[in-house]
Amino acid sequence: MQETEVSKADYWAGRYRKGETAWDLGAPCAVFQDALARGLLPFPGEPNQAPHLLTPGCGNGHDPEMFARHGYRVTALDFAPEPLANLRQRIEGEELRLATLCRDVFALTPADLDPVDIVLEYTMYCAIDPRRREEYLAVLAALLRPGAVVAALLFPLGKPQDGPPFAIDPDEYERQWSVHGLRAIHRETPRASHPARAGKELLMILRKTDA
Ligand SMILES: C[S@@+](CC[C@H](N)C(=O)[O-])C[C@H]1O[C@@H](n2cnc3c(N)ncnc32)[C@H](O)[C@@H]1O
């Protein structure tokens, strides 16, 4: 796979059209559900205090849908229109605070959306050209509110190799965020991983501490 191919929306849109979406668990990620139940993530308080959660590269959007059902204010971003249409169809007519945004994440600016309280990272960092990882985090960092949290389920673990997915070194991921004032406040090998991913992923929660 040419690394430049993965930077094109057409490549991903084509995979959705052909049904080549082996990454799609078909349901919300149990690790994030478990993290929510254990209070590891900021939780919505009063209706007008709902944290704004961004899911970059959300695909069919099972996770943003689940967080919206818990009362979060969600922006579900992807540059392939097909999965966003699937997500909108699933929640049509419901009063969820979920907006879809069809946009290349690298073109995103703080003017495009409200400040973000939580970034949910799953199978996006591993999907982009590894040479663009620092650029990706810089774009996201510019969107964060002081005290914001990044909840990252890092999969697959290892040194970057041919992909997608391009493997992730968690120490490198943490170092790249530290440049933007975020520190890991929680790291664990999740107990609720999908059986096919058990032992191959790591949950890392980072907080922006330079407020
Ligand atoms: C491996 S899939 C994961 C989808 C979803 N997170 C999931 O777990 O089902 C990667 C997703 O990132 C999207 N994506 C890749 N590069 C992107 C970019 N530069 N901007 C926006 N979306 C991107 C793709 O369209 C695809 O839906």
The ligand as an ORCA input file, in Angstrom:
! r2SCAN-3c Opt
* xyz 0 1
  C      -9.601      2.184      9.742
  S     -11.001      3.203      9.513
  C     -11.636      3.289     11.174
  C     -13.054      3.787     11.263
  C     -13.630      3.823     12.690
  N     -12.764      4.537     13.613
  C     -13.886      2.426     13.195
  O     -13.200      1.980     14.144
  O     -14.758      1.758     12.637
  C     -10.251      4.794      9.302
  C     -11.252      5.902      9.021
  O     -10.575      7.140      8.984
  C     -11.042      7.895      7.897
  N      -9.947      8.799      7.521
  C      -8.700      8.447      7.126
  N      -7.958      9.539      6.867
  C      -8.773     10.616      7.118
  C      -8.588     12.018      7.023
  N      -7.429     12.542      6.617
  N      -9.619     12.826      7.368
  C     -10.814     12.288      7.773
  N     -11.051     10.968      7.860
  C     -10.035     10.139      7.539
  C     -11.403      6.865      6.827
  O     -12.326      7.353      5.883
  C     -11.951      5.728      7.673
  O     -13.347      5.848      7.859
*
